[in-house]
């Protein structure tokens, strides 16, 4: 018997169908690998040139001029046809090159296509050219760990998500010693150029490397990568040169597909509010794009919260002849009440469920939280500088950190109330939930930023929401609306006069959705109302249909929380990101081949149809400004936040009441569908990009 079973298992395992369905590579992956992204027409030319465009102006920082003197004079460069090159220039253009590529920071869908674009162009122009991939991010560059990129390696990862081909890392090249190590690696490999594929900090690194490498004739080009969408480049007169980084569209679509599934679940099960936290620490671009993709009922845009003004407080202060600074910017308390009002509004139309999207860094836009973060960052940086020690190593436990803060307040009086950490700070800090206080004191990331991903933002906000909803419920202001037709049906089935009872029980008996009176908050108060209306005697029981209706009106607020971040950034790229990243790679190569350095490869006119796309190089040095990092002023590329005057935000603001669907109308949920890379139904670019192009 065992022998027979063994044979049948062996037959099963060796069956071609088993082999097909259990293979590592499925049909979708094969199709992805074979898919050929579109190429900007210019890249079909044998030769290209670059043209300086000094008309694009930037207000560059004087400190950038001092730190990056050899590349600060770069202009925006447009890649154009090179047919007019001299024979000498053509020979130089076609010479074999050694090019290094490195991923830096978190993965973003499309990264492999950047490498594919560089590789394909390099090999097309000269098969003797070589591309080297540094392993595990900047560490590979510093430690001379690399692999030569081959056709088989590139082909295995074409149009595939992640940075799996050569991996990535977050090490910063932020010292002369590290620059020297990187230079030695590049010289040993006889590199002609290095391409840094990363976010704002990684492109900042690229600028400093370009400055250091220039006298050695090694070109350095940056490529804009971040799913957050916070690398956007505009000139002084608001001309858009880089509308969005690669990976943004894919991440937003991946998140939106999941959120859309939750809208379906919410409207089916009708008992949960799904709270969806979406990646994006400094900017809410992903949240805004997900709003358009899904039409979620409630979406918080951090930049709008930061811009909030309490006009009632402003007027009161004006009457007293003073300025109330607390009227500017939203507080946690006010935010929780705003959310509660929306939940109550939906419940009143029979919808005690919904979907809410909040950005990961929403707390950074809240007044008192921002103050705490700034103060704690300053205290930590001050300690590190004074003692030449790491604060988090010196005070390993949460209690040790708390004790250090308490020491700062000991002996303080009202005369010292403007100390960096005063008695009022200590009092307010101790009122926060324990897990949030721990979150505020966690070790900062390598860039000195507060790590919002480690704090359950959604729990902090929703705990306050639940608490206030409990108060509103006790006050009789939080009720679930009862559909009038349902109410009449239940009452008529029991042969009870629905109109008489409606006047006694509901405050709006003539409306489509009936709301139980605020004074009726229990079966006891319900009976009192019916007795007062002479519908039953004090000794009678409440009719069971009326109890049934009352219980349906009694809200039970339930939530499910979700975080969308790592799943989306690991998604296979959309059709848009496949094309975009591939052309960015080709742009990077053509900048190198034409002698450019210290430039960020970009595609102008992304908001337009593909045939309008223009490959350009943007001077990184001119994008940099001084910003506080780890208590020190450092040159960095400024992150782009949601523009509240943009078309996309204005449209969102106009439509969100419809998406809230708090009246008697149906929910307006949108189904974006799964991420694909072919097909007539596939979007060709982000919705926010389309709106901003109008």
GINOR-V816634 format. One record per helix or strand. SS is the DSSP state (2 for helix, 1 for strand). FROM is the first residue (numbers start at 1). TO is the last residue. If there is no record, write none. Layout:
ss:SS from:FROM to:TO
ss:SS from:FROM to:TO
This chain:
ss:2 from:2 to:14
ss:2 from:16 to:22
ss:2 from:27 to:34
ss:2 from:41 to:44
ss:1 from:48 to:53
ss:2 from:62 to:67
ss:1 from:76 to:81
ss:2 from:87 to:93
ss:1 from:98 to:103
ss:2 from:111 to:125
ss:1 from:130 to:134
ss:2 from:138 to:143
ss:1 from:146 to:148
ss:2 from:151 to:157
ss:2 from:176 to:188
ss:1 from:193 to:198
ss:2 from:200 to:216
ss:1 from:219 to:225
ss:1 from:233 to:234
ss:1 from:240 to:242
ss:1 from:246 to:246
ss:2 from:248 to:269
ss:1 from:273 to:278
ss:2 from:285 to:294
ss:1 from:298 to:300
ss:2 from:302 to:306
ss:1 from:309 to:309
ss:2 from:311 to:319
ss:2 from:325 to:327
ss:1 from:328 to:328
ss:2 from:332 to:348
ss:1 from:354 to:359
ss:2 from:362 to:365
ss:2 from:367 to:387
ss:2 from:391 to:394
ss:2 from:398 to:409
ss:2 from:414 to:416
ss:2 from:423 to:431
ss:2 from:434 to:440
ss:2 from:452 to:454
ss:2 from:457 to:474
ss:1 from:482 to:483
ss:2 from:484 to:493
ss:2 from:498 to:505
ss:1 from:506 to:506
ss:1 from:513 to:514
ss:1 from:516 to:516
ss:2 from:523 to:532
ss:2 from:544 to:553
ss:1 from:559 to:564
ss:2 from:566 to:569
ss:2 from:575 to:593
ss:1 from:599 to:604
ss:2 from:610 to:612
ss:1 from:614 to:619
ss:2 from:621 to:623
ss:1 from:624 to:629
ss:1 from:632 to:637
ss:2 from:647 to:660
ss:2 from:687 to:692
